[in-house]
């Protein structure tokens, strides 16, 4: 179970940052570019957090004989979401402090 949590959590973390990195790599700061950036960012987050469902289903089908308790599924989902969110926040913090220190203004 731990291997699945770490594997899918890390993959989700990297996928969730793709939308942000596409926007940051373009270098444009226009209203249209920001709108597209939101679309890319939210789409990548939806895909990343969909991996939680896939990981729980994989654990249920391949490792647990087709059944899983709510507690185990909840724990797996919580840990994977925590890993994915932490990676996303770390990437944002690195970008904020090193490349966009005046972002809030």
N, CA, C and O atoms as CSV, one atom per row, in Angstrom:
chain,resi,resn,atom,element,x,y,z
A,1,UNK,N,N,0.820,-1.189,0.000
A,1,UNK,CA,C,0.000,0.000,0.000
A,1,UNK,C,C,0.868,1.259,0.000
A,1,UNK,O,O,0.541,2.232,-0.679
A,2,UNK,N,N,1.963,1.251,0.749
A,2,UNK,CA,C,2.837,2.416,0.814
A,2,UNK,C,C,3.465,2.726,-0.537
A,2,UNK,O,O,3.613,3.888,-0.917
A,3,UNK,N,N,3.832,1.668,-1.257
A,3,UNK,CA,C,4.446,1.886,-2.565
A,3,UNK,C,C,3.456,2.554,-3.516
A,3,UNK,O,O,3.828,3.465,-4.255
A,4,UNK,N,N,2.196,2.109,-3.502
A,4,UNK,CA,C,1.178,2.723,-4.352
A,4,UNK,C,C,0.938,4.183,-3.953
A,4,UNK,O,O,0.805,5.049,-4.817
A,5,UNK,N,N,0.885,4.446,-2.673
A,5,UNK,CA,C,0.662,5.817,-2.205
A,5,UNK,C,C,1.775,6.733,-2.680
A,5,UNK,O,O,1.506,7.806,-3.220
A,6,UNK,N,N,3.016,6.324,-2.487
A,6,UNK,CA,C,4.140,7.161,-2.907
A,6,UNK,C,C,4.216,7.291,-4.422
A,6,UNK,O,O,4.449,8.383,-4.940
A,7,UNK,N,N,4.021,6.188,-5.137
A,7,UNK,CA,C,4.116,6.232,-6.593
A,7,UNK,C,C,3.069,7.166,-7.185
A,7,UNK,O,O,3.399,8.078,-7.942
A,8,UNK,N,N,1.809,6.936,-6.840
A,8,UNK,CA,C,0.745,7.755,-7.411
A,8,UNK,C,C,0.754,9.171,-6.839
A,8,UNK,O,O,0.366,10.106,-7.539
A,9,UNK,N,N,1.173,9.356,-5.617
A,9,UNK,CA,C,1.287,10.694,-5.041
A,9,UNK,C,C,2.341,11.533,-5.741
A,9,UNK,O,O,2.114,12.706,-6.039
A,10,UNK,N,N,3.494,10.930,-6.003
A,10,UNK,CA,C,4.563,11.656,-6.702
A,10,UNK,C,C,4.193,11.946,-8.152
A,10,UNK,O,O,4.438,13.045,-8.650
A,11,UNK,N,N,3.605,10.965,-8.827
A,11,UNK,CA,C,3.166,11.197,-10.204
A,11,UNK,C,C,2.126,12.314,-10.242
A,11,UNK,O,O,2.184,13.196,-11.099
A,12,UNK,N,N,1.176,12.272,-9.311
A,12,UNK,CA,C,0.165,13.326,-9.237
A,12,UNK,C,C,0.777,14.686,-8.963
A,12,UNK,O,O,0.330,15.690,-9.518
A,13,UNK,N,N,1.786,14.731,-8.122
A,13,UNK,CA,C,2.461,15.993,-7.825
A,13,UNK,C,C,3.133,16.589,-9.041
A,13,UNK,O,O,3.068,17.798,-9.265
A,14,UNK,N,N,3.770,15.756,-9.818
A,14,UNK,CA,C,4.428,16.263,-11.015
A,14,UNK,C,C,3.420,16.659,-12.085
A,14,UNK,O,O,3.636,17.636,-12.803
A,15,UNK,N,N,2.339,15.927,-12.203
A,15,UNK,CA,C,1.302,16.286,-13.166
A,15,UNK,C,C,0.632,17.594,-12.759
A,15,UNK,O,O,0.322,18.419,-13.619
A,16,UNK,N,N,0.405,17.794,-11.470
A,16,UNK,CA,C,-0.276,19.018,-11.021
A,16,UNK,C,C,0.557,20.271,-11.283
A,16,UNK,O,O,-0.001,21.361,-11.408
A,17,UNK,N,N,1.857,20.138,-11.366
A,17,UNK,CA,C,2.699,21.305,-11.630
A,17,UNK,C,C,2.875,21.587,-13.116
A,17,UNK,O,O,3.387,22.644,-13.483
A,18,UNK,N,N,2.465,20.672,-13.965
A,18,UNK,CA,C,2.646,20.865,-15.404
A,18,UNK,C,C,1.902,22.101,-15.897
A,18,UNK,O,O,2.452,22.885,-16.670
A,19,UNK,N,N,0.659,22.284,-15.460
A,19,UNK,CA,C,-0.112,23.449,-15.887
A,19,UNK,C,C,0.565,24.752,-15.512
A,19,UNK,O,O,0.607,25.691,-16.307
A,20,UNK,N,N,1.095,24.808,-14.301
A,20,UNK,CA,C,1.799,26.012,-13.866
A,20,UNK,C,C,3.077,26.218,-14.667
A,20,UNK,O,O,3.380,27.341,-15.071
A,21,UNK,N,N,3.819,25.161,-14.898
A,21,UNK,CA,C,5.086,25.298,-15.620
A,21,UNK,C,C,4.879,25.703,-17.072
A,21,UNK,O,O,5.703,26.421,-17.638
A,22,UNK,N,N,3.783,25.248,-17.684
A,22,UNK,CA,C,3.471,25.669,-19.057
A,22,UNK,C,C,3.224,27.174,-19.076
A,22,UNK,O,O,3.730,27.881,-19.949
A,23,UNK,N,N,2.453,27.656,-18.121
A,23,UNK,CA,C,2.157,29.085,-18.053
A,23,UNK,C,C,3.403,29.896,-17.750
A,23,UNK,O,O,3.635,30.927,-18.383
A,24,UNK,N,N,4.199,29.459,-16.808
A,24,UNK,CA,C,5.400,30.196,-16.435
A,24,UNK,C,C,6.422,30.184,-17.562
A,24,UNK,O,O,7.164,31.151,-17.734
A,25,UNK,N,N,6.468,29.113,-18.322
A,25,UNK,CA,C,7.425,29.006,-19.414
A,25,UNK,C,C,7.089,29.889,-20.597
A,25,UNK,O,O,7.972,30.232,-21.382
A,26,UNK,N,N,5.813,30.265,-20.739
A,26,UNK,CA,C,5.425,31.086,-21.885
A,26,UNK,C,C,5.919,32.517,-21.737
A,26,UNK,O,O,6.204,33.178,-22.735
A,27,UNK,N,N,6.024,33.008,-20.495
A,27,UNK,CA,C,6.532,34.351,-20.264
A,27,UNK,C,C,5.531,35.455,-20.523
A,27,UNK,O,O,5.862,36.624,-20.327
A,28,UNK,N,N,4.326,35.142,-20.953
A,28,UNK,CA,C,3.313,36.153,-21.232
A,28,UNK,C,C,2.536,36.495,-19.968
A,28,UNK,O,O,2.219,35.617,-19.166
A,29,UNK,N,N,2.236,37.772,-19.798
A,29,UNK,CA,C,1.404,38.195,-18.680
A,29,UNK,C,C,0.290,39.078,-19.236
A,29,UNK,O,O,0.227,40.275,-18.954
A,30,UNK,N,N,-0.570,38.476,-20.015
A,30,UNK,CA,C,-1.741,39.165,-20.539
A,30,UNK,C,C,-2.983,38.493,-19.968
A,30,UNK,O,O,-2.907,37.407,-19.394
A,31,UNK,N,N,-4.123,39.152,-20.134
A,31,UNK,CA,C,-5.367,38.578,-19.609
A,31,UNK,C,C,-5.686,37.249,-20.283
A,31,UNK,O,O,-6.139,36.309,-19.631
A,32,UNK,N,N,-5.450,37.175,-21.578
A,32,UNK,CA,C,-5.725,35.925,-22.298
A,32,UNK,C,C,-4.773,34.809,-21.861
A,32,UNK,O,O,-5.184,33.658,-21.716
A,33,UNK,N,N,-3.513,35.154,-21.654
A,33,UNK,CA,C,-2.544,34.149,-21.206
A,33,UNK,C,C,-2.880,33.667,-19.805
A,33,UNK,O,O,-2.719,32.487,-19.496
A,34,UNK,N,N,-3.347,34.579,-18.954
A,34,UNK,CA,C,-3.732,34.175,-17.594
A,34,UNK,C,C,-4.954,33.258,-17.627
A,34,UNK,O,O,-5.034,32.297,-16.861
A,35,UNK,N,N,-5.902,33.555,-18.515
A,35,UNK,CA,C,-7.085,32.701,-18.658
A,35,UNK,C,C,-6.670,31.306,-19.110
A,35,UNK,O,O,-7.145,30.309,-18.566
A,36,UNK,N,N,-5.795,31.234,-20.091
A,36,UNK,CA,C,-5.298,29.936,-20.549
A,36,UNK,C,C,-4.509,29.231,-19.451
A,36,UNK,O,O,-4.578,28.009,-19.321
A,37,UNK,N,N,-3.768,29.992,-18.669
A,37,UNK,CA,C,-3.014,29.410,-17.568
A,37,UNK,C,C,-3.922,28.775,-16.530
A,37,UNK,O,O,-3.609,27.718,-15.983
A,38,UNK,N,N,-5.049,29.425,-16.262
A,38,UNK,CA,C,-6.006,28.838,-15.314
A,38,UNK,C,C,-6.572,27.540,-15.869
A,38,UNK,O,O,-6.746,26.571,-15.130
A,39,UNK,N,N,-6.858,27.517,-17.155
A,39,UNK,CA,C,-7.392,26.295,-17.773
A,39,UNK,C,C,-6.367,25.179,-17.681
A,39,UNK,O,O,-6.702,24.062,-17.287
A,40,UNK,N,N,-5.115,25.469,-18.041
A,40,UNK,CA,C,-4.062,24.446,-17.962
A,40,UNK,C,C,-3.851,23.983,-16.526
A,40,UNK,O,O,-3.710,22.787,-16.269
A,41,UNK,N,N,-3.829,24.920,-15.602
A,41,UNK,CA,C,-3.580,24.583,-14.206
A,41,UNK,C,C,-4.670,23.716,-13.607
A,41,UNK,O,O,-4.383,22.694,-12.982
A,42,UNK,N,N,-5.929,24.121,-13.796
A,42,UNK,CA,C,-7.020,23.337,-13.222
A,42,UNK,C,C,-7.171,21.985,-13.905
A,42,UNK,O,O,-7.508,20.995,-13.255
A,43,UNK,N,N,-6.925,21.936,-15.207
A,43,UNK,CA,C,-6.986,20.650,-15.910
A,43,UNK,C,C,-5.923,19.695,-15.394
A,43,UNK,O,O,-6.197,18.515,-15.175
A,44,UNK,N,N,-4.712,20.201,-15.200
A,44,UNK,CA,C,-3.646,19.327,-14.695
A,44,UNK,C,C,-3.940,18.874,-13.268
A,44,UNK,O,O,-3.597,17.750,-12.902
A,45,UNK,N,N,-4.571,19.728,-12.452
A,45,UNK,CA,C,-4.920,19.309,-11.087
A,45,UNK,C,C,-6.019,18.247,-11.088
A,45,UNK,O,O,-5.977,17.305,-10.297
A,46,UNK,N,N,-6.994,18.400,-11.969
A,46,UNK,CA,C,-8.056,17.390,-12.055
A,46,UNK,C,C,-7.476,16.044,-12.469
A,46,UNK,O,O,-7.842,15.008,-11.914
A,47,UNK,N,N,-6.580,16.062,-13.434
A,47,UNK,CA,C,-5.939,14.812,-13.868
A,47,UNK,C,C,-5.109,14.221,-12.728
A,47,UNK,O,O,-5.155,13.016,-12.481
A,48,UNK,N,N,-4.355,15.071,-12.039
A,48,UNK,CA,C,-3.498,14.594,-10.950
A,48,UNK,C,C,-4.317,13.982,-9.821
A,48,UNK,O,O,-3.964,12.919,-9.310
A,49,UNK,N,N,-5.396,14.633,-9.428
A,49,UNK,CA,C,-6.187,14.103,-8.322
A,49,UNK,C,C,-7.080,12.945,-8.753
A,49,UNK,O,O,-7.617,12.237,-7.901
A,50,UNK,N,N,-7.248,12.739,-10.052
A,50,UNK,CA,C,-7.947,11.540,-10.532
A,50,UNK,C,C,-7.114,10.289,-10.279
A,50,UNK,O,O,-7.644,9.180,-10.210
A,51,UNK,N,N,-5.818,10.478,-10.142
A,51,UNK,CA,C,-4.946,9.339,-9.842
A,51,UNK,C,C,-5.252,8.729,-8.481
A,51,UNK,O,O,-4.945,7.560,-8.248
A,52,UNK,N,N,-5.845,9.492,-7.587
A,52,UNK,CA,C,-6.247,8.958,-6.280
A,52,UNK,C,C,-7.248,7.827,-6.488
A,52,UNK,O,O,-7.112,6.753,-5.901
A,53,UNK,N,N,-8.245,8.071,-7.317
A,53,UNK,CA,C,-9.238,7.041,-7.619
A,53,UNK,C,C,-8.581,5.819,-8.265
A,53,UNK,O,O,-8.878,4.682,-7.897
A,54,UNK,N,N,-7.699,6.056,-9.216
A,54,UNK,CA,C,-7.042,4.951,-9.928
A,54,UNK,C,C,-6.195,4.122,-8.972
A,54,UNK,O,O,-6.199,2.894,-9.051
A,55,UNK,N,N,-5.475,4.772,-8.076
A,55,UNK,CA,C,-4.624,4.049,-7.119
A,55,UNK,C,C,-5.457,3.214,-6.152
A,55,UNK,O,O,-5.105,2.071,-5.859
A,56,UNK,N,N,-6.552,3.772,-5.658
A,56,UNK,CA,C,-7.398,3.018,-4.727
A,56,UNK,C,C,-8.022,1.824,-5.435
A,56,UNK,O,O,-8.111,0.737,-4.864
A,57,UNK,N,N,-8.453,2.023,-6.670
A,57,UNK,CA,C,-9.032,0.922,-7.438
A,57,UNK,C,C,-7.983,-0.159,-7.722
A,57,UNK,O,O,-8.285,-1.350,-7.649
A,58,UNK,N,N,-6.767,0.248,-8.043
A,58,UNK,CA,C,-5.687,-0.712,-8.279
A,58,UNK,C,C,-5.392,-1.512,-7.021
A,58,UNK,O,O,-5.225,-2.730,-7.083
A,59,UNK,N,N,-5.327,-0.840,-5.886
A,59,UNK,CA,C,-5.071,-1.543,-4.625
A,59,UNK,C,C,-6.197,-2.526,-4.321
A,59,UNK,O,O,-5.947,-3.662,-3.917
A,60,UNK,N,N,-7.426,-2.087,-4.517
A,60,UNK,CA,C,-8.580,-2.948,-4.244
A,60,UNK,C,C,-8.577,-4.185,-5.137
A,60,UNK,O,O,-8.800,-5.297,-4.659
A,61,UNK,N,N,-8.325,-3.995,-6.430
A,61,UNK,CA,C,-8.426,-5.097,-7.382
A,61,UNK,C,C,-7.226,-6.038,-7.354
A,61,UNK,O,O,-7.400,-7.256,-7.393
A,62,UNK,N,N,-6.030,-5.504,-7.289
A,62,UNK,CA,C,-4.833,-6.330,-7.448
A,62,UNK,C,C,-4.201,-6.783,-6.139
A,62,UNK,O,O,-3.539,-7.821,-6.105
A,63,UNK,N,N,-4.390,-6.035,-5.073
A,63,UNK,CA,C,-3.688,-6.357,-3.835
A,63,UNK,C,C,-4.604,-6.799,-2.702
A,63,UNK,O,O,-4.137,-7.359,-1.710
A,64,UNK,N,N,-5.893,-6.553,-2.839
A,64,UNK,CA,C,-6.774,-6.817,-1.717
A,64,UNK,C,C,-7.939,-7.731,-2.076
A,64,UNK,O,O,-8.910,-7.806,-1.323
A,65,UNK,N,N,-7.867,-8.409,-3.180
A,65,UNK,CA,C,-8.882,-9.393,-3.537
A,65,UNK,C,C,-10.242,-8.830,-3.915
A,65,UNK,O,O,-11.248,-9.527,-3.779
A,66,UNK,N,N,-10.304,-7.589,-4.384
A,66,UNK,CA,C,-11.564,-7.026,-4.846
A,66,UNK,C,C,-12.384,-6.308,-3.797
A,66,UNK,O,O,-13.474,-5.826,-4.107
A,67,UNK,N,N,-11.906,-6.218,-2.575
A,67,UNK,CA,C,-12.630,-5.479,-1.533
A,67,UNK,C,C,-11.670,-4.527,-0.835
A,67,UNK,O,O,-10.462,-4.758,-0.786
A,68,UNK,N,N,-12.235,-3.448,-0.295
A,68,UNK,CA,C,-11.439,-2.492,0.479
A,68,UNK,C,C,-12.373,-1.828,1.481
A,68,UNK,O,O,-13.538,-1.571,1.181
A,69,UNK,N,N,-11.861,-1.558,2.653
A,69,UNK,CA,C,-12.677,-0.881,3.657
A,69,UNK,C,C,-12.640,0.633,3.398
A,69,UNK,O,O,-11.726,1.151,2.757
A,70,UNK,N,N,-13.643,1.309,3.909
A,70,UNK,CA,C,-13.684,2.761,3.750
A,70,UNK,C,C,-12.477,3.411,4.415
A,70,UNK,O,O,-11.914,4.367,3.881
A,71,UNK,N,N,-12.081,2.906,5.561
A,71,UNK,CA,C,-10.948,3.478,6.283
A,71,UNK,C,C,-9.653,3.398,5.495
A,71,UNK,O,O,-8.907,4.375,5.428
A,72,UNK,N,N,-9.373,2.239,4.893
A,72,UNK,CA,C,-8.154,2.095,4.086
A,72,UNK,C,C,-8.195,2.980,2.845
A,72,UNK,O,O,-7.196,3.604,2.489
A,73,UNK,N,N,-9.340,3.033,2.196
A,73,UNK,CA,C,-9.465,3.866,0.997
A,73,UNK,C,C,-9.306,5.343,1.360
A,73,UNK,O,O,-8.632,6.091,0.652
A,74,UNK,N,N,-9.927,5.758,2.463
A,74,UNK,CA,C,-9.818,7.141,2.904
A,74,UNK,C,C,-8.379,7.497,3.253
A,74,UNK,O,O,-7.896,8.569,2.890
A,75,UNK,N,N,-7.699,6.606,3.950
A,75,UNK,CA,C,-6.311,6.834,4.344
A,75,UNK,C,C,-5.409,6.939,3.113
A,75,UNK,O,O,-4.546,7.814,3.043
A,76,UNK,N,N,-5.612,6.043,2.145
A,76,UNK,CA,C,-4.818,6.107,0.917
A,76,UNK,C,C,-5.054,7.425,0.188
A,76,UNK,O,O,-4.104,8.087,-0.228
A,77,UNK,N,N,-6.313,7.803,0.033
A,77,UNK,CA,C,-6.641,9.036,-0.666
A,77,UNK,C,C,-6.085,10.265,0.037
A,77,UNK,O,O,-5.585,11.188,-0.606
A,78,UNK,N,N,-6.175,10.269,1.351
A,78,UNK,CA,C,-5.665,11.394,2.122
A,78,UNK,C,C,-4.154,11.544,1.962
A,78,UNK,O,O,-3.659,12.651,1.748
A,79,UNK,N,N,-3.431,10.451,2.062
A,79,UNK,CA,C,-1.973,10.517,1.934
A,79,UNK,C,C,-1.544,10.908,0.524
A,79,UNK,O,O,-0.610,11.691,0.355
A,80,UNK,N,N,-2.212,10.375,-0.480
A,80,UNK,CA,C,-1.854,10.740,-1.855
A,80,UNK,C,C,-2.157,12.208,-2.129
A,80,UNK,O,O,-1.363,12.891,-2.776
A,81,UNK,N,N,-3.289,12.702,-1.649
A,81,UNK,CA,C,-3.621,14.118,-1.826
A,81,UNK,C,C,-2.619,15.000,-1.090
A,81,UNK,O,O,-2.260,16.071,-1.580
A,82,UNK,N,N,-2.168,14.563,0.070
A,82,UNK,CA,C,-1.178,15.319,0.829
A,82,UNK,C,C,0.150,15.400,0.077
A,82,UNK,O,O,0.760,16.467,0.011
A,83,UNK,N,N,0.593,14.296,-0.480
A,83,UNK,CA,C,1.853,14.278,-1.232
A,83,UNK,C,C,1.743,15.156,-2.477
A,83,UNK,O,O,2.632,15.961,-2.754
A,84,UNK,N,N,0.652,14.999,-3.226
A,84,UNK,CA,C,0.447,15.780,-4.443
A,84,UNK,C,C,0.389,17.272,-4.133
A,84,UNK,O,O,1.020,18.072,-4.823
A,85,UNK,N,N,-0.350,17.648,-3.116
A,85,UNK,CA,C,-0.484,19.056,-2.747
A,85,UNK,C,C,0.836,19.637,-2.249
A,85,UNK,O,O,1.154,20.791,-2.538
A,86,UNK,N,N,1.592,18.859,-1.514
A,86,UNK,CA,C,2.875,19.333,-1.006
A,86,UNK,C,C,3.838,19.630,-2.143
A,86,UNK,O,O,4.532,20.646,-2.118
A,87,UNK,N,N,3.887,18.764,-3.126
A,87,UNK,CA,C,4.764,19.008,-4.275
A,87,UNK,C,C,4.334,20.270,-5.015
A,87,UNK,O,O,5.179,21.074,-5.411
A,88,UNK,N,N,3.037,20.450,-5.203
A,88,UNK,CA,C,2.541,21.640,-5.887
A,88,UNK,C,C,2.915,22.909,-5.118
A,88,UNK,O,O,3.343,23.895,-5.718
A,89,UNK,N,N,2.756,22.887,-3.810
A,89,UNK,CA,C,3.080,24.055,-2.995
A,89,UNK,C,C,4.579,24.328,-3.015
A,89,UNK,O,O,4.987,25.488,-3.086
A,90,UNK,N,N,5.400,23.301,-2.954
A,90,UNK,CA,C,6.853,23.505,-2.996
A,90,UNK,C,C,7.293,24.141,-4.311
A,90,UNK,O,O,8.140,25.035,-4.315
A,91,UNK,N,N,6.725,23.688,-5.421
A,91,UNK,CA,C,7.063,24.284,-6.727
A,91,UNK,C,C,6.640,25.744,-6.753
A,91,UNK,O,O,7.382,26.597,-7.240
A,92,UNK,N,N,5.447,26.040,-6.231
A,92,UNK,CA,C,4.989,27.420,-6.192
A,92,UNK,C,C,5.888,28.270,-5.303
A,92,UNK,O,O,6.204,29.404,-5.662
A,93,UNK,N,N,6.304,27.754,-4.162
A,93,UNK,CA,C,7.174,28.524,-3.270
A,93,UNK,C,C,8.525,28.820,-3.915
A,93,UNK,O,O,9.044,29.930,-3.801
A,94,UNK,N,N,9.082,27.835,-4.581
A,94,UNK,CA,C,10.366,28.046,-5.268
A,94,UNK,C,C,10.209,29.115,-6.341
A,94,UNK,O,O,11.037,30.019,-6.450
A,95,UNK,N,N,9.150,29.010,-7.129
A,95,UNK,CA,C,8.929,29.999,-8.185
A,95,UNK,C,C,8.645,31.383,-7.605
A,95,UNK,O,O,9.151,32.384,-8.111
A,96,UNK,N,N,7.851,31.440,-6.563
A,96,UNK,CA,C,7.477,32.723,-5.975
A,96,UNK,C,C,8.691,33.461,-5.434
A,96,UNK,O,O,8.900,34.628,-5.763
A,97,UNK,N,N,9.482,32.805,-4.621
A,97,UNK,CA,C,10.601,33.490,-3.990
A,97,UNK,C,C,11.767,33.746,-4.938
A,97,UNK,O,O,12.537,34.682,-4.721
A,98,UNK,N,N,11.914,32.939,-5.979
A,98,UNK,CA,C,13.058,33.105,-6.873
A,98,UNK,C,C,12.735,33.868,-8.155
A,98,UNK,O,O,13.606,34.553,-8.690
A,99,UNK,N,N,11.522,33.768,-8.654
A,99,UNK,CA,C,11.223,34.345,-9.963
A,99,UNK,C,C,10.146,35.428,-9.928
A,99,UNK,O,O,10.179,36.334,-10.761
A,100,UNK,N,N,9.204,35.370,-9.008
A,100,UNK,CA,C,8.094,36.328,-8.944
A,100,UNK,C,C,7.947,36.917,-7.540
A,100,UNK,O,O,6.886,36.750,-6.938
A,101,UNK,N,N,8.944,37.590,-6.995
A,101,UNK,CA,C,8.808,38.104,-5.630
A,101,UNK,C,C,7.749,39.203,-5.507
A,101,UNK,O,O,7.269,39.461,-4.403
A,102,UNK,N,N,7.377,39.849,-6.600
A,102,UNK,CA,C,6.356,40.904,-6.562
A,102,UNK,C,C,5.029,40.420,-7.149
A,102,UNK,O,O,4.262,41.228,-7.673
A,103,UNK,N,N,4.750,39.137,-7.072
A,103,UNK,CA,C,3.550,38.556,-7.674
A,103,UNK,C,C,2.269,39.140,-7.074
A,103,UNK,O,O,1.317,39.395,-7.811
A,104,UNK,N,N,2.220,39.352,-5.788
A,104,UNK,CA,C,1.009,39.838,-5.126
A,104,UNK,C,C,0.651,41.260,-5.556
A,104,UNK,O,O,-0.519,41.642,-5.530
A,105,UNK,N,N,1.629,42.022,-5.941
A,105,UNK,CA,C,1.356,43.395,-6.361
A,105,UNK,C,C,0.896,43.411,-7.778
A,105,UNK,O,O,0.613,44.478,-8.323
